[in-house]
């Protein structure tokens, strides 16, 4: 990568060069919670009815399942693959991998020690079909005696069951998804019946004089076929059903008394016992156990020893002192040929089943005998602290290869992915294909490298999330910064204006001239260093609040003028009026106590049958602070609340203006649960992408939705029992306060008019999860038949890196930005980013009195600043994407010129604005200028300026025109608050 260079007057003469003064804030003391467990959904066992390759029933097209992550604060995060299921069939690679889609908030205080997915209806799924979220049930245990089942769709606790044996140390589901085995404090294993939607006690095993710390089920077996002549009069269908039923024979547990026990699953009696090593007479804790298809038992204990056992004789096969401290977790590869272990010493160790040749003792010419044994292949240190959980996708099925169908699986051809998590609060992903797997080249889904084996591949650390919305919120006019934690809030004030141009300006200018993504500080620039040293000098803390909540806080918002503060957990929304304390200049919050009663009365009058308290999944104030918008967490209703009313004594009197129920629509409202927009065809039968064509498009989708709503935006009463359980994840407001938009986890987005307080339009269902929303005024320089200079644009960022630009007034996607919605048209430096978009910052228009307005570009071009956890990217919405790769080649051969000419042709046809509007001077890598002919002038268009100096980022927003706020929480600061990591010095080091 070329180093930045002093551009001099060339950079200043560039019309696209933008000056940003940056507040680099690192004082926000946000700390994520540790990861305690991870889980993937299981796959259905093969039967004669579900393993036929030519089944008529439609299968789900996905190749990657959901990921559940349990945290020490009691919350469970659900992640989904960034590419939607229909795209996974064609392309298995996704640099963003799993992205956060939903959070289940547990009681406060609580924790999650183990989580388990089971299949809701296993008989309805085909073999190797990836289950959808609606096909799953989720159970968790948090160190207490309660087993919790979650309603995944609504995000609340569905029901609980007492273990009747004290604390639940571990639990595991059988391969058929019909039973849960609980390891309890009293030394008993309890089987819970979870078939057919049940959740009840089934059997209690004999008691062992120790805690049951770990559980694993043995391989299921099929009943032996009946002899010929027996039961000849039985119905053929009944016979086939019996042959399809897998049964559980035994399970194994690890205890706190230095032993493992093998149990009979039918009688609950101990079949055998295996003893582990002891150190200095102390008991060894068996924290992890696993079972392979051939019956081999694997255990990991508190001495750091990994052992392999023969389940038939219950004797030890191998023993590996692989770890320096406790082995806490274990995972098995999909083919059963690899076992991964990890624990306190932060290492992930790989054990591989290999075949070795053994020469016969009779002589060299007597032949060779081949046998298989387990060996420790390699180890990696991928975490800074204890590793608490491991999981592999696809999950392991403990059945022999002869029982698996021979037809090609949709999961074949892609490398398995190992997921790990621990005290450092970050997920780590690593491809974990077995070396020499069938001699085929597997695809690395993480796109980190072409190598897919665990030994040679690169692992990737996911940034820790702060929730579905950023935990940090900015009040622009009041220059306040709000940080939301689990049960507390803090508010800071940014003092003074940033006047010194930071190194971000230098980076953007260098990227503009060099057409590369710059992430290196300029070594010869002292101005950037001065700004960096003084970044955190202008702030003061105004407020610290500790709240009494039922669960952790779900969402929060502060009004732009700093007068209102609203927070919510899963069951209650709390509104505060922020008053200035004249004595010390701090803020004094005053709670609006009548607000909860006002909301409850309104919701009870509209839905008398549902009087349960309810929190908000998203909150927001209008720019003038006069209205509050609440997205209810369970009903997915949107409430618009007026805050301008006052009582006789001057107290606020909030009033609910209207309720919208569009996100709680029935599946019958849309085609298969998706919003489908009629796409007018052109004369040749081809329409533009995103449902736009050459002719004007009417708001047909809005008509479809509004036709089914009554005047209050409610569903018809006869269809009320068929509501979907959607969850509103994000909302955004236009700068003028006329529009606001909401989106949910079903990929549906609705726009509302705040002036008329009514629904305006529904967008076609997004191709992937919407991760960020923002409004921007339309640029006056764009010539479009449907976009005027006064129209407002809605910008949507998706998990698959595509960008949507929707013209709000015209109710259509902007045709001049259709290339941003096509993944193949976007530059590779953008689509290959490993962190998804977390937010979009739109620079406000410069006021005449603002000192930041000096030198601002007024050419009408519209830019958006996208940001993720480790990057910022400035995108010109009305310009071609420019060079696609990471670095631009200045001297090319004929083939490269042909390729660039091809991409130029696409840009000409797909984009409307003048391609020379954002032209940058062409600078050679050596520093000299290149003759800018017609061809090179067009290729010199630069877009998608990428800066990676700030990380990890919690929030990016503008305080004023040209004044940018970047909130960071360095990983070292987070790790500094953790207990010391395990370290065992070695001799000679």
N, C-alpha and C positions, 0 to 999 in steps of 0.2 A: 504494500500500500504506500503510495507516495506520501511524503510528509507535507504538512501545510506550508504555505509560502506566503510571503508578504505581497499582497496583491496591489497595494498602492492605489492609484487612481482608477485602475481598471475595475476594482470591486465597487468603488463608489459610483462609478458611472453606470453600473448595471442596474437596470430598473427593477430587477427581481430581488436585489439584495435588500434584506430587511434587518433593521437594527432592533435588537431586543436587549433591554436591561433586565437582568435576572436576579431575583431574590432566591438564593440557594439556602433553603431552610432545612437544617438537620437537628433542630431542637425538639421536634415532635417525638415524644417517648412512647410510641406505639410498640407493643410486643406481641407477636403471634403466639398462639397456644401450641404446645407440643403435639405431635402425631402419636397416637397410641395404638391404632389399628387401621388396616386397609383390607378391602375385600372386593372381589369380582363376583359377578353372578355365575352360578354353575351352568353347565350344559346338560341337556337331557341325555339319559342313557339310551343306547340304540336298542330298538325292538324291531320285530318284523313289520310292524305297521308304520313306524316313523322313519325308517332308514331306506325306503325305496327312493331311488333317485328320480323316478318319474312321477312323483306325486302330483295330484291335481290341485292340492291346496297351495295357495300362494304363500311363499316364505318371505320373511323379512330379509332385506338385502344387506343389512349391516354385517361388518366383519369385526367390530370392536364393541365390547360391552361397556356398561357404565362402571364407574369406579367410585366406591364409597370410602371415605376417609374419616375416621373418628379422631376427635381432638380431646385434649385433657380438660377443656372447659365444658364438655358435655354436648358439643355440637357435632353433627355428622354432615359432611360435605359430599355432595353428589356431583361427579364430573362426567361429561360426555365427550365423545371423540369430536374433534373440531370439524371434520368433514362430515356432512350428513350421510345417512345410510346409502342413499342412491349413488353418491359419489364414491363411496368406499369400494364398490364393486369394480370401478374402473381404475382408481388410484388409491393404493394403500398407504402412500406416504402423506404425512401431515406433520410439518415442523412444529405446529402448536400442540400436537398430541391431545391430551385431555384438557378440557376447559371447564371451569366451574359453572354449573347450571342451576343448582338448588342447594339450600342449606336447611337442615332440620335442627331446630333449636331445642336443646334439652333443658330440663329444670336447672335452676341455679340455687345452690351449687350442685354440680354433678360432674361425672367424667364418663368416658366411654372406654372400656377395657377390651371389648371384643364385639365385632359386628359380623352378621351372617346373612347372606341372601339365600332364599329358597325360591323354587319355581312355584307359581300360583297354581297352574294347571299343566303339569308336565306332559300329559297325554295329548295336549293340543299343539305341542311344538315338534318340529321335525328334528331329526338328528343333526347336530352341528349347527342348528339355527341359533343365532344370537338373540336372546330374549330382549324384548323392549322393557321399558320401565314399568309399564302397566302389567307385564307378565310376572312381576317379582313381588315378593314380600321381604321385608327387612326387619331383623331382630337385633337387639343390642343388650348388653349388660355392662354395668358400670361399677363393679366392685361391691354392690349391695346384693340384696336377696331378690330383687325384682328383675324379671325378664320383661323386656319392653318390645312391643310390636308397633311399628310406625306406619302411619298412613302416608305413603310416599308422595302421593299426588297433592294432598293438602298440607303436608309438612308438620302434622301434629301427632301426638302419641295416640294410637288407636286403642290399645288396651295393655294391661300389665298382668303378670302372673307371678305369684310368690314361689320361690324355689322350694320352700319348706325344708331347706337344709342349710340356711345361712348364706353367706356371700358366694356369688357365682364367680369362680376363678377363670373358667374357660368354657366355651361351648362350640359344638360342631354339628353340622347338618349331615344326615346320611346321603349317599349319592342319589337316592330316589326322591329327595325333597319331601319326605313324609314324616320324618322324626328329627327332633333336636336332642342332643345329648348334653346335659349340663354337668360340669364338674364343680362340686360344692364344698363348702368349708367343713362339713361334718364327715367327709370321706365317702360319700355316696355319689353314684352316678344316677341321675334322674332322666328318664326319657319323656319328652314332651311330644304329644301328637299334634302335628301341624298340617295334616292332610285335609283336603276339602275345606279349607278356610278355618279349621279348628285351631285351638290353642288350649290344651288341657293335659293334665298329668296322665301318663300311660303306664309307666313302670318305674319301680325303685330298685336299684341294684343292692347287693350286699355291701356292708360297710367295711371300708378299709381304715386302718388307724392312722390316717394322714390326710392332708388336704389333697384334693384332686386338682392339679395345676394345669394339666393339658390333656386333650382328648383327640383321638383320630379314629375314624371308622375303617374297618377292614374292607377288602374288595367284595363287592356284591356278587352273588351267584345266581345263576338261572336254574330252575328246577330241572331235574333229569327228565328226558322225554319218557312218556309211558310206554310200557311194553306192548308189542303187537298183540291184539286180541283183548286187551284190557279196555274197559269202558268204551266198547265199540258203539254203544248206543248214545254216547254223549254227543252233544251238539258240537259241530266242527268249530264254530265260532268261539264257543266257550273254551275249547281245548287250546285254541290259538291265544286267547287272552291269558290263560294260565301260563303258557310257555313264555309269554312276554313279561311276566312279573318277576322283577329282580328282588331278591331277598337279602337281608343283612345277616351275616353269620356271627361276626365278632367285632369287638372294638378294643382299643388299647388306650391306657391312661398313664400319665406320668404323675408321680406323687412327690410329696415333701419328705419322704422317708428313704431316699436313695434307691428307689425301685420303680419298675414299670409293671403294670398288670394287664393281662389279657382276659377279657370278659366275654361270656356268652351273651349275645344280644337278645336271645329269646328267654333265657332263664334268669339272667342277671347275676350269675355266679362266676367266681374267679376260675379261669381255666389254667393259668400259669402265672408265674412271677419271675421277673428278671431284675437282677441287682446291679447297680452301677458302682463306680469307685467312690471312695470316701477320702477326705483329706483331714488329717489330724483328729479323727474320730467324730467330726461334725457331719451332720446329715447333708446329703447332696440333693438339690432341688432339680427335678426334671421339668424344665420350663417348656419344652417343645417336643412334640412327637409327630410322626408322619408314617403313612403306610403306602407301599408301592403295590402295583398290580400283581406281582408274584408273591405277595405276602411279606416282603422284607419290611421290617420296622426300623425307622430311623429316629434317634433321640438326640437331644441336646440338653446339657445340664449346666449347673452353676459352676462347675470346674472348667468350663470351656471345652469339654470333650464331646465330639460327635461320634455316636456309635451306630452300627448297623447290626440288626438282629435277625435271626431266622425265626419266623413265626411258628413253624411247625415244631421245632425242638426247643424254641425259646432260649437259644444259645447265641452268644456274641459271635459275629462274623468279622467285623473290623472295628477298630477304635482309633480315632484321630484327635490328638490334642491340638485342634486347629485354632482355638481362640484363647486369648489371655485372660478372659473373664467370662461371665455368664453368657450362655447362648439363650437368647430370648425369643427368637422367631425362626421359622423355617418355611420354605416353599419348594415345590416340586415342579419341574419343567413339564410341558404338555406330553412329551414322549416318554416320560418316566426315566430318562437316562441321565438326568442331572438333578442334583439336590443343592439348594442354596440355604446357607445358615448365616445368621448375624446376631449381634448382641451388644454388650457393653463396650467391647473394644473397638467398635465402629467398623470393623472389617466385614465384608461380605465374602464368604468362602464358597467355592464351587467344588462339588464332588461329582465325579463322572464315572459312569459304568462303562468300562473298557474291556475289550477282549485281549487276552495275552496268551501267547503260545508257551507251552511247557514241554520240554524235551523229556521223553520217556527215559527212565533210569536204565533200561536194558541196553541202550546204546544210541548213537546218533542216527543210525540208519533204521531204527525201529519205528520211526514216525513221530509226529508231533501231536500233542493233545492241546486243544484250545479251550480255555476257560475264561470266565468273566469275573472281574473283581472291581471293587470300588476304590478309586484313588482320589486324592485331593489334588485338583488340577491347578487352581490359582486362587488368589484372593485380591480384593480391591478395598481401598478405604474411600468410600464415597460420602461419608458424613463426618461431621466434626464432633458429634456427641453420640450417646447411646442410640442404637437402632432398635426400635420397638416392634416393627411390623414389616413383613415381606408378603408379596403376592405376585403371581405370574398370570399374564393373559396370553393365550387362552388357558383356562383352568385345566387342571389335571383330572382325568377320569381314570380311577383305579380298576380298569378292566384290561384283559389281555388283548393283544393285537388280533387274535383270531376272532374275538367277539365284535370287532369293529367292522363296519361295512367297507367294502373294497372300492366303492366309487369315490371320485375325487371330492374332497371336502372344500367348502368355500373358505375355510380358514387356512388351507395349505398355501404354500408359496410365500408366506410372510413370516418374519422372524418373531418369536415370542418376546414379550416385553416384561422385564422384572421391575416392579415398583417397590420402593422402600421408603420408610419414613421413621422419624424418631424425635429426639428432644430438640433438634435444630429447626423443627417446624417446617421443613421444606421437603417436598416429594422429590425423589431422584428416580429417573427412568433410565433403563439400560437394556439394549437388545441382548437376548440371552440364548441364541440358537446354539445347539450342541455342535461342536466341531465335527465337520465331515458328515452333516446330516444328509443322508441319502444321495450324497454327491451333487446336490442341486444348489444353485445360487439363490438364497432367500433374500427377500426385499426387507430392508431396514425401515420400518414404518416411521421411525423418528427422524429420518433424513439427516442424521448426524454424520454419517459416513456410509460408504458402500459395504463396509464390514458389518456382519450381523452376529458374530460370536461374542460371548461375554468376555473372553480373554483379550480380544484385540479391539473391540469397539469402544466408542466414547460414550460415557454416560452424560446425562443432562439433568441439571437441577431446575425444578420449577420454582418460580417465585412464590412466596407465601401470599395467599389472598387476604384481603381485609374485609371480605364480604362481597355480595353481589354488586353493591355500590361502593365506591371508595370510602374509606373510613374518615378521610379528611375532606371537609367542605369549606368553601371560601365565601365570605360575604364581601362582595367587591366594593360596594360604596363605603361600607364601614371599615374596610380593610381588616377584617377579622378572619381568624383561622380556627375552625372547629375540628377536634379530633374525637372520634367515638371509639371507646374500648368495650370490653365485655359488659361492665356494669357502671362505667364512669365516663365523664366528659371533661374536656379541657378546652379553653378558649384563649387564644393569643391575639394580640394586636400587632400588625406590621407597622413600624414607626418609620416615617420618612419615605421618600421615593428613591428607587434605584436609579442613579444618574450615571454610573460608570458602566459602560458597555462590557458585558461579561464575555468569557471565552466562547459562549454559545454563538455570539455574533461572528466571531472569527471562524468558528467551525462551519457555520452556514455559508459564509462568504467563500471559504476554501472549498466546500463541497459544491458550491455553485460554479466556481471556476474550474475545478478539477473533475467535477461530475462523479465524485465518489462519496462514500459515506465516511465521514471523518470522526474518529474517536480518539485522537491523539492531541494532547494539549500543546499549544505552540511553545516551543522551547525558548524562542527569542522574544517573547512578548511579556513584558512585566505588568502590563495593564491588567491582563487576565488574572495574574497572581494577586494583585492588589484587591481585585474584586472578590476573589475567592477567599482571601483572608478576612475580608470585612463582610462576608455574606450574612453572618448571623448576629451582627451587632445591633440591628434595628428591630427588636421585638420585645414584647413584655407580656407576661401571663396575666390574664384578667380574671380567670375563673377556673375552679376545680369543683366538679360535682360528682358525688357518689350517690347512685340511685338505688332504691329498693325495688327490684324487679323480680318477676317470676322466672323469666328466662334471661339469657344474654340479650343485649340490645340488637335489634334487627336493622334498624334504619334511624337516621337522624337528618335534620336540616336546620339551617339558620337563614333567616331572611337577609336579603341583600343590604338592607339598611341597618341590620343588627338589632332590630327591635323584638324579634320573635325567635324562639327556639322550640323545636318539637323533636321528641324522641319516642321510640316505640320498642317494646319487646313483642313476643308472640301473642300477648293477650291484652295489652293496654297501650293506648296512645296518650302521651303526656305533653301538654302545651305549657310553655313558660313565656312570660313577658320579661324581657331583659331591660332593667332599669340602671341608669348610671348612678354610681355611688360618688357623690360630690366630695366625700371626705378623703378617699384615697385614690380616686380615679378608676376604681375597678368596677366590675359589673355585678349587680345584685339581681338574681333571678327570682321572679315571683310566679308561682304556679297558678294557672287558671283552673281552679278546682272544679268548676262547673262543666269543664269541657268533656270529661268522661261521661257525666250524666246526660249531657246534650247528645252525644253520639249514641249512647245506649238507648235513649228515648226515641231517637230518629230511626235506628235500626230495628227496634222492637215494634214500632208502629208499621214499618214496611214489611217486616217478616216476623209475625207474632210467634211462629213455631220455633224460631231460632233466637234464643236469648243469651247464648254463650258469649262471654267477652272475646274480643278479637283485636289483634294488633294490626300493624301495617307492614307490608313488605317493601313499600317505597313511599317517600314523603318529599314534598317540595313546596316552596313558596313562589308566588308570582314575583316578577322583578320589582314591582312597587311595594311588595310586602302586604298587600291588602287581602290576599286570599291564600288559603292553604289547600293543597290537593293531597288526599290520602288514598292510597291503594290498599284495600283491606287484604290481609294475608290469606285467609281461607276462602272467602266468597269471591275474591277477585273483583270486587266492586270498587268503583272510583267515586270518591266523595269530594265535592267542591264546597269549601267552608269559607264564609265571609268573616273577616276579622276586624272590620271597621266599626262595628257597633259598640257602644259604650252604655253602661248603666248610669243611674243618677249619681252614684258615688265615684264615677270615673273608672269602674272596673270593666274589663273587656267582656263583651257578650257575643261569643261566636255563634254563627247561625249557618246551618247546612243549607246550601242553595239547591243542590241537585245531586242525584246519584246516577251513575252510569254503570250498566251491567253488561257491556259489550264483550268483555273478556270472559264472562261466564256463559257464553253462548253455547247452544247445543251443537252436537256434531252434525245434526240435520241442517243446521244453518249453512254449513259449508260443505264442500265436496270432500268427504272422508276426513273431516276435522281440519281441513285446510281452506284458507280463503283463496278462491280461484277467481281471477279477473278475466273477463272476456277480452281476447286479444283481436282487435280488428285486423284483418289481413289486407295487404296491399294487392295491387293488381296481379302480381306474380305469386301471390299466396304466401309471402314471407313477411314476417313481422319483426320488429326490432326486439332486442332483449328487454326484459323487465316489463313486458306488456305494453310497449309504446310502438306506435306506427306513425306513418307520415301524416295521417289525418288526425284531427282532434279526437280526444278520447273523453267520453262522458264519465261521470262518476257512477258507473254501473255497480261497483262493489259497495259503494256507500248506499245505493238504493237497496241492494240485497239485504244489508244489515238493518237499515232503518225500517224496512218494510216489516220486519219481524218484531220491531220494538214498538211499545206504546209511547205515548207522549212524554212519559217520564224516563224513557230509556230502559224500561224493564222488559223482561221476557214475558210472553203470554203465560197465563197461569197454568194452562193445561200442559205446558212443556217445562214447568219449573223443576220437576223431578228428574229431568234429563240433563241437568246442567253439567258441564265439564268442570273438572278440578284444575283450572289453570292457576298459575301464580305470576302476578305482575312483578317483573324484575327491575325495570328501570323506567324513569320518566325524565322529561326535559321540557324547558319553557323557551319560547321565542324571546328575543331581547326586548321587543315592544310589548310583551305581555298579552298578545292576542291569541296565541296558540300554545297548547301543550300536548305532548305525545306520551303514550305509554306502550310498553311492549311486554310480552309474557314469555314463559318458557315453552309455549307451543308455537313460537316463531310468529305470532300475530301482533301487529302494530296498529294502533288506533290514534287518530288525530282529533282533537277537540278544540272548539272555538270558545275562548273564555269571554269574549265580548257578548256573544249570544248565549253562552252557557249551553251549548248543544254539540252533539257529535257531528264531525265534519267529514271524515273519510276513514276508510279502512284500507290498509295497504295489502297487496298480495302477500301471501305467506312467504317469509324470508327463506332463502335457500339454506341458511344455517342460523345458529343462535346469534341474536343481536347482542353484542357486547358493549356498545356505546352508542349514544344518541346526542345530537346537537342541532340547533337551528342556526341558520346563517342567512343574511339578506342576499338576494340574488345579485350577481355582478351586472352592472349596467352595460358592460362591453359585450356580453354574450348575446348574439343575435339568434333568437328563437321565436317561433310563432306563438308559443304558449307561455313563454317566460318573459315577463316585463321587468323593467328596472325596479319596480316596487314590490315584487313578489318575494316570498320567503322560501328558503330551501331547508329541507330536513335531511341531515346527513346521518347515515346508518353505517356502522362498522360491524362486520360479521366475523364469526369465529374462524371462517375459512379464508380470511384476508380480503374478501371482496368488499366493495364500498358501494352503497346505494345513495343516490342523490334524488330526492323526491321534491317536486314543485308542489307546495301546499295549496296555493290558490288554484292551480290548474288541475290538481288531483291526478297527477301523472308523474312518472319518473322522467327526469330531465333527459331528453335524447342526446344532448351534447355531452353528457357524462356517462353514457351507457358503457363506454369502454372500461370504466372503473368497476363495473359489476361482472366483468369477465375475467376469470382467474388467469387465463392464458395471455391476456393483454397487459397484465400488471408486471412491473419489473421484478426480477428474481430477488433483488435485495430486499424487497418488501414481502413477497410471499414466503421467503425462507426464514423470516424472523421467528424465533422460537417462543416468544412471549406474545400472546394475543393482545389486541387493542383493549385498553382499560378505560380510556376516555378520549374526548375530543374537545380541544380548547379553541374557541373562535375569538379572534382579536376584536375588541370593541372598536367602534368608530371613534376617531380622535376628536375630542372637543376643542373648540377654539382656545379655551383657557388652559388646556392641558399642556404642561411642559413636555410631555412625551410625544406630542403631535409634531414636533419639529422634524422635518425630514421624512415624514411618513409618505408612503406611496399612495397616490390618489388616482391611479390609472383604472380603477374599477375592477381589477382582478380580485378574485376571491380565493383565499387560502384557508386551510384548516390545519391545525397542529394536532396530529394524532400522537398518543403516547401509550406506552406499555410499561412494564415493570423495569425494563433495562434500556429503554430507548425513547427518543422523540423523533418524529418524522413530520416534516412540513410538506404538505401536498397542495399543489395548485389544482383546484377542481376543474377549471376551465382550460386546462392545457394538456397536451399529449403527455404520456407517461415518460417519454424520453428513453434514454439508454437503459436496457433491461438488467445488465449485469452489475457486479459490484464495482468494477473499475473499467473506465472507458479506454479503449485502445485507440491511439492517435494515428498509428500507421497500420493499415490493414492490407491484406492481400485481396485478390479478386473475389474469393469465396465469401469473405467477411463482408465485402461491399455489397455483394448480392443479397446476403442475409439482411443487412441493415436496410437495403432498399425495399426488401419485402415488408419489413416491419414499418417502414415509413409509409408504405402504401396503405397498411391497415390503419395507421394513425390518421391519414387523410380522410379515409372513408368513415371512421368511427367518431371523429371529433368535429365539433362545429367551429370552435374559435380559431382565430388566426394563429398558425403554428409559430410565427415569429414574435408573438406578443411577449413571450418570456425568454427571449433569446439571451444567452450568456456568452461572453467572449470565449473563444476557443483558445485554451492555453495548453501548450505542449508539456509533457512530463518533465522536460529539461528546463522549462521556464520560458521558452520562446513561443511566439504566437504562430499559429498555422493559418495559412491563407483560407479564409472563410468563403468558399464558393457556395453556390446554391445548395449543393448536397450536404456539405459539412455544416452549413448554417442551420439546416433543419435538424441535423443530428445533434447539434450543440444544445438543443432544447433540454434543459435540466428540470427534473421534477423529483419528488420523493427524496428530499434532503434528509439524511439520516444522521443522528447524533447519538452516541452511546456513552457519553461521559458521566451521565447521572444514573445512579443505581444504588439500591432498589428505590423506585419511585412510588410514592403514595398518592401524590396529586400534582397535577399541572393545570394552572389556570392563569388568566390574565387579571391583573388588578386595574390596569388602564391600558390605553393604546401604547404599545411598545414596552410595557412593563409586565414581565412574566414572573410567576411564582412557581418554583419547583420545590416540592417537599420530598425529602429523601429520608430513609431510615437505613443507614448502612448496616450490613449484615454483622460486622464486627461489634457494633453497639448492641445488637440483639443478642449475640453470643456472650457478650460480657455480662449480661444479666442471668445467664444460666449457671448451674452448678459446674464445678470443674470437670472436665472430661477425663475419662480413664487414660492413664499413661503409665506404662511399665517400662522403665529404662532397661536397656540391654547392655551387656558387658562390652566395654570397649567403645561405647558411644557417648 
